[in-house]
């Protein structure tokens, strides 16, 4: 691939949108994919972006990316099919404990680092708009994003609403009012946080003795974020079922905008040319006598060493570029 791969752009802001011809798509992407490589649900999505995506300029990151709209992922949580990508090394404990941090209501990157998660370091400390915000309280501050909205949503009367505990208590009582919804998406407070939520809303449903989950995502940095998001969705359903006495069933992830940034194209092609290992990874969490909501939310309770992953094999780590 030449130095201009994937697309020579002299004036980035001038090229806002470019449909790609079949010849361009083949030359820039498809001819570099090895034939005969098995595709998983995740790598099928990555390849779909190369095959169908259109080139779009993103104002926030000042980068071009290939974009597709509307993609659905399904996870059979009840069958124990833990969705760990093996075409590059995955970090399931970091993914799980990022969601644990949201459940605990964290507002600081330092809180995430204390449980082994570094995913918020860049957005808290490198995003230009947030660094210049009067609402940023200093180094590592995330603000009212994700966890703060989940645990301390501001009501019209100023009182805080704990969405997590409200949903948990209703599920535990067996009451599905068609509103077992937790959302991080609060347009009225976007400016108070470092980043708008990407995987933003989770709705549980009870059918018989089974618990289901449907999650909505507005934006998906597919090389970096999706491998975390699919683990988090699996863990959320598995855990909520375990601590409420229900059986986990299936989870669905609806992605509106899935994209690959221009500085990720080469590393994604490398990843797609790796033959995946057999999908046999198992997630093992503490037994029911220990694994409770109180234990998960306790700063001195649930910890990464409580999580065991069995049967996971993968190719080496591949570092995709990250856009803060």
Backbone bond lengths (Angstrom), bond angles and torsions (degrees), N, CA, C in turn:
res aa  C-N    CA-C-N  psi(-1)  N-CA   C-N-CA  omega(-1)  CA-C   N-CA-C  phi
1 X - - - 1.465 - - 1.523 109.45 -
2 X 1.332 116.92 135.57 1.452 119.97 -175.83 1.525 111.06 -78.30
3 X 1.336 115.39 172.60 1.464 120.66 -175.34 1.521 112.42 -67.49
4 X 1.338 116.75 -17.81 1.457 119.95 178.62 1.530 112.97 -88.47
5 X 1.336 116.01 -1.74 1.459 119.13 178.75 1.522 108.83 -62.15
6 X 1.322 120.49 137.66 1.452 126.61 7.61 1.522 114.44 -94.07
7 X 1.354 116.76 -14.95 1.460 117.43 -178.81 1.519 109.61 -159.39
8 X 1.320 117.72 124.78 1.463 119.61 -178.93 1.526 111.52 -74.75
9 X 1.319 116.86 117.90 1.460 121.49 -177.82 1.524 108.52 -127.74
10 X 1.326 117.78 113.25 1.460 120.94 -179.59 1.523 112.27 -87.83
11 X 1.309 116.38 -30.97 1.464 121.32 179.77 1.526 108.14 -129.52
12 X 1.342 117.37 83.92 1.466 120.64 -170.80 1.515 114.45 -53.52
13 X 1.328 118.03 -44.05 1.460 119.21 -174.73 1.525 112.30 -69.20
14 X 1.336 116.99 -17.92 1.465 119.97 -179.26 1.526 111.57 -76.62
15 X 1.336 116.48 -25.72 1.457 120.61 -178.28 1.526 108.70 -100.15
16 X 1.320 116.93 89.92 1.462 121.31 -176.14 1.519 111.79 -82.50
17 X 1.335 116.22 -34.71 1.454 120.14 -175.58 1.515 108.57 -153.93
18 X 1.334 116.46 134.16 1.455 119.50 179.74 1.527 110.32 -143.77
19 X 1.333 117.45 108.72 1.466 119.07 170.06 1.528 108.98 -64.73
20 X 1.313 117.56 138.18 1.458 121.02 -178.00 1.525 110.28 -98.37
21 X 1.323 116.66 135.78 1.456 120.67 174.86 1.527 108.64 -73.82
22 X 1.334 115.59 162.53 1.460 119.49 177.96 1.515 112.01 -59.20
23 X 1.342 117.06 -38.02 1.463 120.56 -179.73 1.525 111.06 -66.67
24 X 1.344 116.61 -44.39 1.466 120.10 178.01 1.524 110.94 -61.00
25 X 1.326 115.68 -44.53 1.460 120.44 -178.03 1.531 110.31 -62.05
26 X 1.327 116.43 -41.97 1.461 120.13 179.70 1.526 110.66 -64.88
27 X 1.334 116.92 -47.60 1.462 120.76 -176.53 1.520 112.14 -64.93
28 X 1.319 116.62 -41.00 1.464 120.25 -173.91 1.517 113.19 -82.24
29 X 1.340 117.21 -31.13 1.458 119.49 -172.49 1.523 113.96 -129.87
30 X 1.321 116.86 -61.51 1.453 120.70 -163.36 1.521 113.59 -65.26
31 X 1.323 118.16 -34.51 1.460 118.76 -178.11 1.524 112.14 -69.19
32 X 1.328 116.76 -13.88 1.461 120.88 179.83 1.527 112.80 -90.66
33 X 1.338 117.29 -4.19 1.465 121.02 179.08 1.522 109.89 -89.10
34 X 1.313 116.38 128.85 1.464 121.34 -179.67 1.524 110.20 -70.82
35 X 1.334 118.31 133.04 1.468 120.15 179.53 1.529 110.96 -72.45
36 X 1.327 115.33 151.33 1.456 120.05 172.88 1.512 116.35 85.10
37 X 1.342 117.86 0.37 1.464 120.08 179.29 1.533 109.00 -77.23
38 X 1.319 116.48 132.22 1.464 121.79 179.87 1.524 110.19 -66.08
39 X 1.315 116.25 140.96 1.459 120.79 178.60 1.532 110.29 -108.92
40 X 1.313 115.47 136.90 1.459 122.36 170.67 1.526 108.11 -95.16
41 X 1.316 117.12 176.95 1.467 120.26 177.14 1.531 110.44 -58.07
42 X 1.331 116.13 -40.99 1.466 121.03 -178.46 1.523 111.74 -70.27
43 X 1.329 118.02 -48.24 1.462 118.95 -177.82 1.529 111.67 -72.13
44 X 1.323 117.30 -23.58 1.469 120.03 171.84 1.522 110.42 -62.06
45 X 1.331 116.58 -39.89 1.466 120.62 176.75 1.526 110.70 -64.27
46 X 1.324 117.88 -45.38 1.465 120.50 178.43 1.528 110.83 -58.52
47 X 1.330 116.73 -45.75 1.461 119.56 -179.45 1.528 110.94 -66.76
48 X 1.331 117.05 -36.36 1.469 119.31 178.47 1.527 110.78 -59.89
49 X 1.334 116.77 -37.62 1.465 119.40 179.21 1.523 110.37 -63.39
50 X 1.334 117.68 -40.49 1.463 120.38 176.33 1.526 111.34 -66.08
51 X 1.320 117.86 -38.18 1.465 121.32 -174.77 1.529 112.91 -79.36
52 X 1.335 117.04 -30.89 1.462 119.76 -172.57 1.522 114.45 -121.80
53 X 1.327 118.03 -15.06 1.453 120.74 -172.41 1.521 114.01 -67.03
54 X 1.326 115.10 149.71 1.458 121.52 175.40 1.526 108.90 -108.15
55 X 1.313 115.85 148.32 1.458 121.47 -176.74 1.527 109.87 -79.84
56 X 1.334 116.10 121.80 1.464 122.65 -175.41 1.521 109.17 -130.99
57 X 1.337 116.51 140.71 1.467 121.18 175.82 1.521 108.81 -90.79
58 X 1.336 116.19 127.48 1.462 121.78 179.93 1.519 109.74 -100.61
59 X 1.320 116.02 119.36 1.462 121.19 -175.13 1.530 112.43 -65.64
60 X 1.336 117.53 -39.13 1.468 119.78 -175.00 1.523 111.71 -65.04
61 X 1.335 116.27 -44.83 1.464 119.76 -176.07 1.523 112.99 -92.27
62 X 1.347 116.63 -11.86 1.471 122.48 -176.60 1.528 111.13 60.20
63 X 1.329 115.67 37.75 1.462 121.64 179.68 1.524 109.71 -134.61
64 X 1.342 114.74 157.15 1.451 120.17 170.95 1.526 109.34 -89.02
65 X 1.317 115.06 153.81 1.458 119.76 176.10 1.524 109.08 -149.56
66 X 1.323 115.43 156.14 1.456 121.35 171.26 1.518 107.77 -87.82
67 X 1.324 117.04 131.38 1.466 121.87 -172.50 1.523 110.96 -126.51
68 X 1.337 116.27 134.86 1.458 121.79 164.78 1.525 107.78 -121.70
69 X 1.323 116.11 158.49 1.459 121.50 179.06 1.525 110.50 -116.01
70 X 1.317 115.89 142.80 1.466 124.42 170.94 1.526 112.72 67.00
71 X 1.310 114.99 95.25 1.462 120.78 176.13 1.525 108.54 -137.50
72 X 1.306 116.14 137.49 1.469 122.69 -176.41 1.526 109.93 -115.17
73 X 1.317 115.92 131.68 1.463 122.62 175.80 1.527 107.99 -118.75
74 X 1.333 116.99 144.16 1.458 121.53 178.84 1.525 109.92 -128.12
75 X 1.339 115.71 142.52 1.460 121.68 -178.15 1.524 109.04 -131.53
76 X 1.332 115.84 124.26 1.460 120.96 179.18 1.522 108.23 -88.62
77 X 1.319 114.80 82.76 1.465 120.74 -175.16 1.525 110.31 -67.56
78 X 1.323 116.50 -39.30 1.455 120.38 -179.15 1.511 113.11 -61.19
79 X 1.325 116.79 -32.00 1.466 120.88 178.50 1.523 112.06 -82.20
80 X 1.338 116.76 -4.66 1.459 120.31 177.66 1.508 114.81 78.40
81 X 1.340 117.70 19.09 1.462 120.92 -178.63 1.533 109.64 -79.94
82 X 1.317 116.11 86.22 1.464 121.99 -176.04 1.524 109.31 -71.98
83 X 1.338 119.57 118.06 1.468 122.22 -171.50 1.530 113.75 -82.20
84 X 1.317 116.08 74.96 1.464 121.40 178.53 1.519 109.60 -100.91
85 X 1.313 117.52 120.13 1.463 120.85 177.70 1.520 110.00 -69.42
86 X 1.332 115.95 137.47 1.468 120.14 179.60 1.519 112.74 -113.90
87 X 1.351 118.16 -1.86 1.460 119.68 179.57 1.529 111.76 -75.39
88 X 1.321 116.33 -11.17 1.456 123.62 164.47 1.525 106.95 -151.86
89 X 1.293 117.85 164.51 1.460 120.98 -177.49 1.522 110.57 -65.12
90 X 1.329 116.18 132.12 1.462 122.20 178.22 1.522 110.12 -105.01
91 X 1.319 115.18 159.22 1.468 121.33 -177.99 1.533 108.99 -126.15
92 X 1.330 116.62 74.49 1.468 120.23 -172.72 1.521 114.22 -63.85
93 X 1.319 118.23 -32.99 1.464 118.83 -179.21 1.525 110.98 -66.88
94 X 1.324 117.34 -38.73 1.468 119.97 176.84 1.521 110.75 -63.60
95 X 1.340 116.39 -41.28 1.464 120.21 179.36 1.525 110.90 -63.38
96 X 1.317 116.52 -47.09 1.466 120.74 -179.14 1.516 110.73 -62.39
97 X 1.330 116.79 -44.72 1.459 118.40 -173.95 1.524 113.14 -79.64
98 X 1.322 118.12 -16.02 1.459 118.21 167.28 1.531 108.87 -64.06
99 X 1.336 117.24 -44.47 1.464 119.78 177.70 1.524 111.25 -67.04
100 X 1.321 117.75 -36.59 1.465 120.50 174.86 1.529 109.77 -58.10
101 X 1.340 116.68 -41.66 1.459 120.64 177.53 1.519 112.38 -60.44
102 X 1.341 116.89 -37.97 1.464 119.85 175.88 1.531 109.92 -65.28
103 X 1.318 116.18 -44.45 1.470 119.72 179.56 1.532 110.65 -60.90
104 X 1.314 116.77 -31.43 1.467 120.44 179.28 1.532 112.15 -83.99
105 X 1.326 116.91 -8.46 1.460 120.34 176.13 1.512 114.97 82.08
106 X 1.315 118.41 27.75 1.465 121.46 -177.03 1.527 111.93 -62.13
107 X 1.342 114.89 144.56 1.464 122.34 176.40 1.525 112.55 -125.70
108 X 1.318 117.84 5.98 1.462 121.72 -176.01 1.527 110.42 -133.51
109 X 1.340 116.47 137.31 1.462 120.83 177.25 1.518 111.22 -60.69
110 X 1.325 117.37 -32.13 1.465 120.89 179.16 1.523 111.32 -62.77
111 X 1.336 117.60 -33.43 1.467 120.43 176.81 1.526 110.29 -64.77
112 X 1.330 116.15 -40.79 1.460 119.51 177.41 1.527 110.90 -65.80
113 X 1.319 117.49 -42.23 1.468 119.61 179.84 1.524 111.26 -60.73
114 X 1.314 116.63 -33.14 1.464 120.17 -179.63 1.526 112.68 -64.81
115 X 1.336 116.99 -18.76 1.465 119.71 176.24 1.532 110.67 -112.73
116 X 1.328 116.11 22.63 1.456 121.42 172.15 1.506 116.10 84.21
117 X 1.340 117.69 19.31 1.466 121.78 -176.59 1.527 109.50 -116.68
118 X 1.345 116.53 123.53 1.461 121.04 -177.67 1.529 112.85 -111.85
119 X 1.319 116.52 9.28 1.461 120.04 -172.33 1.519 113.81 -67.59
120 X 1.333 118.24 -18.84 1.461 119.93 -177.89 1.526 113.53 -97.44
121 X 1.314 118.07 -2.20 1.466 120.16 -177.34 1.526 111.73 -59.08
122 X 1.342 116.63 -46.21 1.466 120.10 -175.84 1.525 111.73 -69.75
123 X 1.325 117.68 -48.88 1.469 119.43 -177.73 1.517 112.22 -64.64
124 X 1.317 117.62 -32.25 1.466 120.48 179.96 1.519 112.10 -75.85
125 X 1.338 116.89 -29.00 1.464 119.83 -168.79 1.522 115.43 -124.54
126 X 1.346 118.42 -1.21 1.459 119.71 -176.79 1.525 113.78 -128.78
127 X 1.317 118.60 -17.66 1.465 120.95 -178.60 1.524 109.70 -70.24
128 X 1.341 116.58 117.25 1.468 121.38 -170.78 1.523 112.84 -57.21
129 X 1.325 117.30 -46.36 1.465 119.83 -177.50 1.524 111.27 -62.22
130 X 1.320 116.84 -37.69 1.467 120.10 -179.58 1.526 111.04 -73.53
131 X 1.328 117.39 -36.94 1.468 120.44 177.91 1.526 110.83 -61.23
132 X 1.329 116.68 -30.71 1.462 121.28 -178.88 1.530 113.26 -93.35
133 X 1.321 116.53 2.71 1.461 119.79 -176.07 1.529 111.81 -79.33
134 X 1.328 117.54 137.24 1.470 120.28 176.07 1.525 112.31 -70.01
135 X 1.336 117.14 -10.97 1.465 120.64 -177.87 1.532 112.16 -92.39
136 X 1.321 116.60 -8.73 1.470 119.59 177.71 1.525 108.85 -76.56
137 X 1.323 116.90 126.80 1.460 121.98 -173.37 1.525 113.59 -92.53
138 X 1.322 116.90 2.98 1.454 119.07 178.26 1.513 111.83 135.65
139 X 1.327 115.81 -173.30 1.456 122.26 -177.95 1.522 111.00 -53.92
140 X 1.327 115.53 135.16 1.467 124.06 176.48 1.530 114.21 77.03
141 X 1.328 118.09 -0.69 1.466 118.40 -178.07 1.526 110.57 -74.28
142 X 1.312 116.75 129.00 1.462 123.60 176.29 1.520 110.75 -97.42
143 X 1.315 115.34 -35.10 1.454 120.32 -179.83 1.516 112.86 85.41
144 X 1.322 114.80 -157.86 1.465 120.52 -173.66 1.529 110.70 -87.16
145 X 1.324 114.11 68.43 1.456 122.41 176.52 1.522 108.57 -125.62
146 X 1.311 116.38 149.25 1.469 122.41 175.36 1.529 112.48 51.40
147 X 1.333 117.67 -96.69 1.456 121.51 -171.93 1.508 114.42 -59.16
148 X 1.333 116.97 -41.09 1.463 120.03 -179.77 1.525 110.91 -64.06
149 X 1.334 116.52 -38.93 1.462 119.67 179.24 1.529 110.92 -70.30
150 X 1.317 116.65 -36.43 1.462 120.33 -179.60 1.521 111.86 -65.85
151 X 1.326 116.96 -43.69 1.464 120.57 -172.38 1.527 113.74 -100.30
152 X 1.349 116.89 -19.50 1.467 119.38 -173.79 1.530 111.11 -141.50
153 X 1.327 115.97 50.91 1.468 121.11 175.43 1.523 108.46 -65.53
154 X 1.330 116.20 135.67 1.461 119.80 -178.36 1.532 110.34 -88.05
155 X 1.329 115.96 120.89 1.451 120.98 177.13 1.516 112.08 -80.27
156 X 1.318 117.59 174.34 1.467 121.94 -177.20 1.525 111.66 -63.99
157 X 1.339 116.28 -24.51 1.465 120.25 -179.03 1.524 112.75 -97.09
158 X 1.343 115.55 8.36 1.457 119.95 179.28 1.509 114.39 88.49
159 X 1.330 117.36 -10.46 1.463 120.06 179.15 1.527 110.23 -75.75
160 X 1.315 115.60 148.34 1.458 120.57 -179.26 1.525 110.77 -87.64
161 X 1.332 114.74 140.75 1.462 121.81 179.27 1.521 108.24 -111.46
162 X 1.321 116.68 124.81 1.459 122.51 177.81 1.531 107.62 -94.88
163 X 1.337 115.76 92.96 1.462 120.17 -176.59 1.524 111.94 -62.27
164 X 1.322 116.55 -41.77 1.464 120.61 -176.96 1.524 110.97 -58.74
165 X 1.319 116.88 -51.73 1.457 120.05 -176.23 1.522 111.48 -69.61
166 X 1.322 117.40 -32.24 1.461 120.39 176.91 1.522 110.61 -63.15
167 X 1.330 116.85 -47.47 1.462 120.90 179.31 1.523 110.67 -66.03
168 X 1.310 116.86 -44.04 1.467 121.58 -179.89 1.528 111.41 -58.08
169 X 1.316 117.36 -47.47 1.466 120.75 -177.71 1.526 111.25 -64.90
170 X 1.332 117.27 -38.58 1.462 119.53 179.45 1.526 111.43 -69.32
171 X 1.342 116.75 -40.28 1.466 119.16 177.12 1.526 109.86 -63.84
172 X 1.305 116.50 -43.41 1.466 120.90 -178.22 1.530 111.34 -62.11
173 X 1.326 116.49 -31.49 1.466 120.19 178.61 1.523 112.37 -84.15
174 X 1.353 116.29 -4.19 1.461 120.73 178.29 1.508 114.62 80.15
175 X 1.318 117.84 16.43 1.463 122.02 -176.53 1.532 110.92 -101.05
176 X 1.319 115.83 111.09 1.466 120.99 174.42 1.525 108.20 -103.48
177 X 1.319 115.72 102.47 1.466 120.89 -179.50 1.524 111.84 -95.10
178 X 1.337 116.14 16.06 1.469 123.61 -177.68 1.523 111.42 64.94
179 X 1.301 115.45 19.94 1.463 120.04 179.25 1.515 112.03 -138.39
180 X 1.347 116.40 34.20 1.467 120.90 178.55 1.531 108.28 -81.38
181 X 1.315 114.68 66.44 1.466 122.43 -169.07 1.523 110.85 -115.55
182 X 1.329 114.54 134.44 1.462 121.70 170.88 1.522 106.85 -121.15
183 X 1.331 117.05 125.67 1.461 119.62 179.97 1.518 110.88 -131.34
184 X 1.314 114.77 141.94 1.465 121.70 175.41 1.533 110.50 -97.38
185 X 1.343 116.69 -4.01 1.465 121.30 -167.68 1.524 110.82 -91.00
186 X 1.326 116.26 103.26 1.464 122.33 -177.36 1.526 109.37 -128.19
187 X 1.350 118.28 90.98 1.470 120.70 -177.46 1.520 113.65 -56.27
188 X 1.327 117.22 -27.44 1.457 120.12 -179.14 1.511 114.14 -69.84
189 X 1.341 116.82 -11.98 1.462 119.92 -178.12 1.527 113.21 -130.34
190 X 1.320 117.75 20.19 1.463 120.02 179.19 1.529 111.80 -54.35
191 X 1.334 116.69 -42.30 1.464 119.92 -175.43 1.530 112.33 -69.93
192 X 1.331 117.30 -10.77 1.465 120.77 -179.02 1.520 112.48 -90.31
193 X 1.338 117.10 1.13 1.456 120.66 -178.80 1.513 112.52 -130.36
194 X 1.322 115.84 161.46 1.463 121.71 -177.21 1.517 112.82 -70.60
195 X 1.329 116.95 -27.14 1.463 120.31 -172.91 1.520 109.68 -154.93
196 X 1.328 115.65 138.02 1.462 118.27 170.55 1.527 108.65 -66.76
197 X 1.326 118.05 145.40 1.463 119.13 -179.09 1.522 111.39 -68.43
198 X 1.321 115.84 140.66 1.465 121.79 177.91 1.525 110.12 -92.82
199 X 1.333 117.32 -64.06 1.465 122.01 170.88 1.524 105.53 -83.14
200 X 1.341 116.65 97.81 1.466 118.50 -158.86 1.517 117.11 -109.50
201 X 1.329 118.93 -20.71 1.460 119.58 -174.05 1.525 110.64 -142.21
202 X 1.331 115.39 137.52 1.464 121.91 -179.29 1.528 108.98 -130.06
203 X 1.338 116.88 123.58 1.463 121.06 178.77 1.522 110.05 -119.55
204 X 1.331 115.30 121.20 1.458 121.85 176.74 1.526 109.49 -91.87
205 X 1.329 115.69 152.02 1.464 121.99 175.20 1.521 108.76 -139.54
206 X 1.338 115.46 140.54 1.457 121.74 178.19 1.523 108.72 -105.93
207 X 1.331 116.35 126.93 1.461 122.28 172.45 1.520 107.01 -129.55
208 X 1.326 116.98 111.07 1.452 120.40 -175.97 1.514 110.29 62.58
209 X 1.341 115.83 -125.77 1.466 119.90 177.58 1.522 111.96 -99.23
210 X 1.342 116.16 15.94 1.456 120.67 -177.14 1.519 112.88 -110.40
211 X 1.330 115.38 149.21 1.463 122.00 177.83 1.523 109.27 -116.89
212 X 1.326 115.87 131.88 1.463 123.40 -179.97 1.528 108.90 -118.18
213 X 1.330 115.76 162.01 1.461 120.69 179.94 1.516 109.94 -142.18
214 X 1.330 116.06 136.79 1.467 121.81 171.91 1.520 107.83 -127.49
215 X 1.337 115.75 124.81 1.464 121.87 -175.08 1.522 110.16 -117.17
216 X 1.339 115.77 140.66 1.462 122.35 -176.87 1.523 109.84 -112.10
217 X 1.329 115.68 136.36 1.462 120.95 -178.67 1.516 109.85 -132.91
218 X 1.338 116.46 125.43 1.469 120.18 -178.24 1.520 111.24 -82.15
219 X 1.346 117.13 -32.32 1.462 122.26 -171.81 1.518 109.27 -146.84
220 X 1.343 115.76 137.54 1.454 119.96 -174.92 1.524 110.18 -139.32
221 X 1.343 116.38 104.65 1.464 122.20 168.76 1.525 104.92 -72.53
222 X 1.328 116.06 88.59 1.461 120.96 -164.06 1.529 114.37 -61.52
223 X 1.333 120.72 -41.48 1.465 118.63 178.49 1.524 113.45 -63.48
224 X 1.326 117.56 -39.52 1.465 120.90 -177.88 1.523 112.84 -91.79
225 X 1.325 116.67 -50.18 1.453 120.13 -168.23 1.511 115.87 -82.54
226 X 1.339 117.97 -34.91 1.458 119.30 -170.67 1.523 112.77 -63.80
227 X 1.321 117.47 -38.83 1.464 119.14 -179.13 1.525 111.15 -64.43
228 X 1.342 117.15 -30.11 1.467 121.37 172.90 1.529 110.57 -74.31
229 X 1.336 116.04 -46.63 1.463 120.21 -173.06 1.522 112.42 -62.38
230 X 1.332 117.35 -41.46 1.463 118.79 -178.20 1.526 111.24 -67.33
231 X 1.323 116.80 -33.46 1.466 120.77 174.87 1.523 110.14 -66.99
232 X 1.332 116.78 -42.70 1.465 121.20 -178.27 1.526 112.00 -65.35
233 X 1.314 116.89 -38.72 1.464 120.39 178.25 1.522 110.03 -66.45
234 X 1.327 116.75 -44.79 1.463 121.10 176.63 1.523 110.20 -57.62
235 X 1.338 116.67 -50.08 1.474 120.81 -178.16 1.525 111.37 -62.19
236 X 1.320 117.56 -40.08 1.464 120.72 -177.50 1.522 111.57 -61.68
237 X 1.331 116.77 -45.97 1.462 119.18 179.29 1.523 110.94 -70.18
238 X 1.318 116.85 -45.68 1.467 121.62 -179.93 1.522 110.17 -55.96
239 X 1.325 115.72 -45.26 1.463 120.90 -175.96 1.518 112.16 -72.85
240 X 1.338 117.37 -46.47 1.461 119.23 -178.51 1.526 110.67 -61.91
241 X 1.326 117.18 -36.76 1.465 119.81 176.36 1.526 110.70 -66.52
242 X 1.326 116.19 -43.99 1.466 120.47 -176.89 1.521 112.21 -61.88
243 X 1.326 117.38 -39.73 1.467 120.02 -174.18 1.527 113.13 -89.12
244 X 1.345 116.50 -2.41 1.469 119.73 177.29 1.523 112.18 -116.13
245 X 1.327 117.38 1.88 1.457 120.93 176.67 1.511 115.20 80.41
246 X 1.333 117.51 16.69 1.458 121.59 178.03 1.526 110.47 -104.54
247 X 1.328 115.74 170.87 1.459 121.07 177.89 1.530 109.09 -98.76
248 X 1.338 117.67 130.05 1.467 118.84 177.42 1.523 110.36 -70.22
249 X 1.303 116.17 137.01 1.464 120.71 178.90 1.533 109.38 -113.19
250 X 1.325 117.80 -113.40 1.462 120.44 -177.13 1.523 111.57 -114.11
251 X 1.324 114.47 148.60 1.461 121.87 175.05 1.522 108.74 -117.34
252 X 1.321 115.33 144.43 1.466 122.33 178.88 1.520 108.42 -124.19
253 X 1.319 116.29 138.83 1.466 122.50 176.11 1.520 108.41 -120.18
254 X 1.320 116.86 119.57 1.464 122.15 177.66 1.523 109.18 -103.79
255 X 1.325 116.31 113.29 1.461 122.29 -177.77 1.526 108.68 -104.06
256 X 1.319 117.44 123.04 1.464 120.65 179.82 1.525 110.50 -81.18
257 X 1.326 118.06 -53.92 1.469 122.63 -175.77 1.523 108.63 -122.62
258 X 1.329 116.13 106.70 1.466 121.72 176.68 1.518 108.17 -106.89
259 X 1.320 117.22 132.68 1.460 119.02 -172.98 1.530 112.58 -146.57
260 X 1.325 113.90 158.05 1.465 123.53 172.64 1.521 106.74 -125.18
261 X 1.328 117.51 124.39 1.464 121.66 179.77 1.528 110.59 -74.83
262 X 1.339 115.15 154.92 1.459 120.92 -175.95 1.524 112.81 -59.96
263 X 1.341 118.42 -31.42 1.460 119.72 -179.87 1.530 112.42 -85.17
264 X 1.339 116.45 8.75 1.466 121.47 175.65 1.530 112.31 -109.58
265 X 1.334 117.27 -9.85 1.461 119.85 -170.04 1.531 112.61 -56.89
266 X 1.315 117.27 -47.09 1.464 119.76 -175.92 1.521 112.09 -66.27
267 X 1.326 117.24 -41.58 1.467 119.13 -179.17 1.526 111.34 -71.14
268 X 1.329 117.74 -31.21 1.465 119.75 176.43 1.523 110.22 -68.01
269 X 1.325 117.56 -39.83 1.466 120.16 176.64 1.524 110.11 -61.70
270 X 1.326 117.06 -41.46 1.469 119.96 175.31 1.528 110.20 -57.70
271 X 1.324 116.57 -45.29 1.460 120.95 -179.34 1.524 111.27 -63.31
272 X 1.329 117.14 -43.55 1.459 120.82 -177.93 1.523 112.59 -67.40
273 X 1.306 117.71 -20.16 1.462 120.87 178.67 1.525 112.82 -86.93
274 X 1.333 117.19 0.30 1.465 121.37 175.42 1.524 110.02 -89.76
275 X 1.312 116.85 128.20 1.464 121.33 176.14 1.528 109.26 -72.06
276 X 1.333 118.64 123.60 1.465 119.76 -178.99 1.524 112.08 -66.73
277 X 1.324 115.15 149.57 1.454 120.87 173.79 1.529 109.05 -78.20
278 X 1.316 115.94 165.63 1.461 120.88 176.97 1.529 109.85 -57.47
279 X 1.330 116.23 136.24 1.463 121.02 -178.10 1.531 109.66 -82.58
280 X 1.313 116.15 92.22 1.466 120.34 -177.72 1.526 112.54 -134.32
281 X 1.336 117.19 13.24 1.466 120.18 -179.99 1.526 110.35 -67.46
282 X 1.320 115.72 140.82 1.458 122.76 178.41 1.522 109.59 -124.14
283 X 1.332 115.25 137.34 1.459 121.84 175.54 1.520 108.61 -96.85
284 X 1.335 116.14 124.97 1.460 121.09 179.44 1.522 108.50 -120.16
285 X 1.331 115.27 121.88 1.459 122.68 -179.19 1.528 109.22 -114.67
286 X 1.330 118.35 168.78 1.467 120.19 -179.66 1.527 111.92 -56.97
287 X 1.347 116.59 157.53 1.463 119.74 -179.37 1.525 110.51 -70.65
288 X 1.326 114.56 166.09 1.462 121.19 -170.84 1.517 113.51 -60.62
289 X 1.326 117.79 -28.59 1.463 119.74 -178.87 1.525 111.87 -67.63
290 X 1.321 116.39 -25.32 1.470 122.13 -179.93 1.518 112.07 -101.29
291 X 1.321 115.97 -38.87 1.466 121.93 -170.32 1.525 110.14 -82.08
292 X 1.305 115.86 89.52 1.462 123.27 -179.33 1.519 109.10 -124.73
293 X 1.323 117.40 169.01 1.457 120.18 176.65 1.523 110.59 -60.51
294 X 1.320 117.23 -42.29 1.464 120.24 179.17 1.523 111.07 -58.96
295 X 1.324 116.67 -41.49 1.464 121.00 -178.70 1.526 110.65 -67.42
296 X 1.325 117.20 -40.64 1.466 121.44 -179.36 1.523 110.91 -65.18
297 X 1.324 117.02 -39.41 1.463 121.12 -176.40 1.524 113.21 -83.56
298 X 1.315 117.84 -14.03 1.465 122.67 -178.49 1.530 110.08 -73.71
299 X 1.332 116.97 123.25 1.467 121.53 178.97 1.526 111.45 -58.02
300 X 1.306 117.20 -28.71 1.464 121.69 179.42 1.524 112.09 -101.10
301 X 1.342 115.80 10.05 1.455 120.87 -178.70 1.519 112.55 -99.28
302 X 1.335 115.60 -107.44 1.464 122.23 -175.49 1.520 110.89 -57.43
303 X 1.333 116.48 128.64 1.458 122.13 -176.36 1.527 109.60 -142.26
304 X 1.343 117.20 162.23 1.464 119.62 -176.72 1.524 114.62 -55.45
305 X 1.317 117.89 -32.18 1.467 119.74 -179.69 1.528 112.45 -68.32
306 X 1.343 117.35 -13.95 1.469 121.06 175.71 1.522 112.32 -75.40
307 X 1.328 116.88 -16.48 1.463 121.96 -175.29 1.525 109.61 -97.33
308 X 1.325 115.85 128.64 1.464 121.64 178.30 1.528 108.39 -120.96
309 X 1.318 115.88 131.98 1.463 122.02 175.44 1.523 107.56 -113.10
310 X 1.309 116.78 120.68 1.465 121.00 -179.67 1.523 110.59 -110.69
311 X 1.332 115.79 144.18 1.455 121.64 170.93 1.510 115.82 76.16
312 X 1.337 117.96 18.82 1.467 120.01 -177.18 1.518 111.08 -94.60
313 X 1.328 116.17 125.95 1.461 123.71 172.09 1.520 108.10 -124.46
314 X 1.324 116.15 148.31 1.463 118.43 -179.81 1.517 110.91 -154.50
315 X 1.331 114.56 165.91 1.458 120.77 168.11 1.527 108.40 -73.67
316 X 1.317 116.18 178.82 1.462 120.61 -177.40 1.526 110.59 -66.72
317 X 1.314 115.33 167.04 1.465 120.50 176.34 1.527 110.32 -67.04
318 X 1.321 116.70 140.56 1.464 123.35 173.03 1.520 106.92 -124.11
319 X 1.307 117.23 124.38 1.463 121.05 -178.10 1.521 109.50 -96.11
320 X 1.322 116.29 108.30 1.459 121.35 175.23 1.530 109.42 -83.91
321 X 1.314 116.90 145.34 1.465 120.91 176.84 1.525 109.69 -58.70
322 X 1.325 115.66 144.45 1.466 121.28 -179.82 1.520 109.08 -117.42
323 X 1.328 116.22 137.11 1.463 121.83 179.97 1.518 109.39 -109.65
324 X 1.332 116.33 108.11 1.470 120.52 -178.48 1.517 110.64 -75.40
